[in-house]
């Protein structure tokens, strides 16, 4: 079988899977023992027929796949893959460009320029910010916080790019106690530590309080290099830190850097109805977000944005290697912690162009309305409590059993039953010491019927 036929067959298998998405059970169809039996074994001595390999993969991978791209997946904060983004992703692999240098993939470089400009415009951020397309928000944090480290140390007379952290002035790092774990990972990779940070207390929705921020800032000597992380979109409640007020407080201090974790929350800037939640966000120094979440681009697609593009570029540029040809064009290696890399601008480009400004606003708004609809229906049922203010696309639900037994245990049991049931998928969490069910609505294809059918299934599982 020639390449042509193999690819046509693969497209057919992919289309079959996509067609099955709305109705297939939203859980894996295989356990780990079966998967190992099917997939693990001796490396074959002789190569096998490509068609057989692909058909076997499509069969096993497809049966095992969790219908995460489908309309009733409400776990974590995931997002599906819009058709045009998926199609562009196929082309990305087909072209197989090394999107590290302009000369290694000219269209990839220019498409990233376009995506960068569109995103800055969409988010309402200054158009001359630096930006890089990375694997996910964790690496976006890493990129932004690395630039922050360069800048705050430079202001203290220290060149971290050349001399590293040995003997450097101490940086104070301030993080809300509800910060996402990936912020702490990024700080750890950067030599800033996970534990030595100053934690800011949060309120019942997971937002830092200004009193707590003031108290923390008071303990940090004026003039000490300072990095503050704020959150736009709490992973459990969807809540936003009081961005403008917090930014104004921090920026009263000389040389401080404010980074915003907007993994999914930053997309709310695209919606005229929701934008007020992020009032002041444009005052920050750097922002991290994900296109694989709310833009519904296939994995992997994170975005790092840095106001000071010079610091951003100096921090990420590899030292010159004689064989690299840098030009006047955009060489992506200068903006990301990668060297050889996937041309991940193409799917994001296709997603943005097919949605347009209105389409992104609509996608975000629709997910939030569906979250509110589900929360409203669930709240009307006996023994069901919504734990958060549903300001975005996240809902926290708690179940109290009629027989008076432990609500924590019962809530976990309901989550487990829902996962087994397969109508939808969601996960559990602990919120302020209480077990809770998390619903995250982040998929372009979820309809009101999907939301209603999911609420029915949840309530059935809670009986
Ligand atoms: C998902 C998420 C992250 C991490 O993003 P990845 O793309 O998984 O690295 C960080 N912060 C928040 C608030 C998130 O929701």
Boltz pocket constraint, residues with backbone or C-beta under 6 A from the ligand:
constraints:
  - pocket:
      binder: B
      contacts: [[A, 77], [A, 135], [A, 136], [A, 137], [A, 138], [A, 139], [A, 180], [A, 182], [A, 183], [A, 232], [A, 233], [A, 234], [A, 235], [A, 261], [A, 262], [A, 263], [A, 264], [A, 290], [A, 302]]
      max_distance: 6.0
